[in-house]
Amino acid sequence: QVQLVESGGGSAQAGGSLRLSCAFSGHTYSTVCIGWFRQAPGKEREGVAAILYGGGDTYYADSVKGRFTISQDNGKNTVYLQMNSLKPEDTATYYCAADRPNGGRWSEVQGYNYWGQGTQVTVSS
């Protein structure tokens, strides 16, 4: 039902910045939870940030607070993840995901039923 496409990944030096975009379509509910996740090779997928699209509340993992900002553009059905002060530990494939508001499970993979294909972020030291 819901389709998501990530873009904006690439390479950056430690301390640099990147902005990821998640364009989504096919949703039928007015309020949608959009989450950003990341997964490095051999590691579990982990929640990074989330936003209630159509509501405005935001959530962040402790590891990115103060460095990453999630935002929305209602007119474009797009969610952004602005990543500043990048660290090598941020290297991963980044995915966006969507579902109805999920009762506080914003950081859990099982809280989302719709996923994009991912975009690669590489941070060099």
Buried (B, 14 or more C-beta within 10 A) or exposed (E): EBEBBBEBBEEBEEEEEBBBBBBBEEBEEEEBBBBBBBBEEEEEBBBBBBBBBBEEEBBBBEEBEEBBBBBBEEEEBBBBBBBBEBBEEBBBBBBBBBBBBBEEBBBBBEBBEBBBEBBEBBBEE
